[in-house]
């Protein structure tokens, strides 16, 4: 049973700082460093909704075995 490990490609910090300080649109420059995947954008949008939920509790995810890619489990809907 092997675990999947993905080492993300991190930007060079000096280059990132230089790009950001020289940018006309700092917000867009910083956003360009985020993953481009739609799933990432969906997670960010959901997190923003949860943070703006006025103190409502976060959804509870039931205990269970570790979820694997492609596995079907009722907890996936909560996630």
Buried (B, 14 or more C-beta within 10 A) or exposed (E): EEEEEEEEEEEEEEEBEEBBEEEEEEEEBEEBEEEEEEEEEEEEEEEEEEEEEEEEEEEEEEEEEEEEEEEEEEBEEEE
